């Protein structure tokens, strides 16, 4: 991805980019994203390569071949790791499944489903419930 395009996308997501010559970083919610700027061989325009994310306090250990984090194929995947995209459908919308041969065989062709909660809200409620349970168990 070109440098100007990436910086616009990061700014739109509310991320601040720390640049150190050709090496760049984004720190967000305990995760560090890093990459390099490299000149394109024809246009001489800066492009990003080597997209990588890892935890804030994870360090490499060359003696045990431990290298934390993961590499991403492109910048969009890395940014989605930092700021997950919103849900595709709004809460309360009706969804109809597309016809496929598996659905015909299993007799659930054209099922209509209503979206009750978004995934983000569900995970947030689940975590609150787990922490509530842990507090009750630890304080007894």
Buried (B, 14 or more C-beta within 10 A) or exposed (E): BBBEEBBEBBEEBEBEBEEEEEEBEBBBEEBBBBBBBEEEEEEEEBBBEEBBBBEEEEEEEEEEEEBEBEEBEEBBEBBEBBBEEEBEEEEEEEEEEEEEEEBEEEEEBEEEEEBEEBEEEEEEEEEEEEEEEEEEEEEE
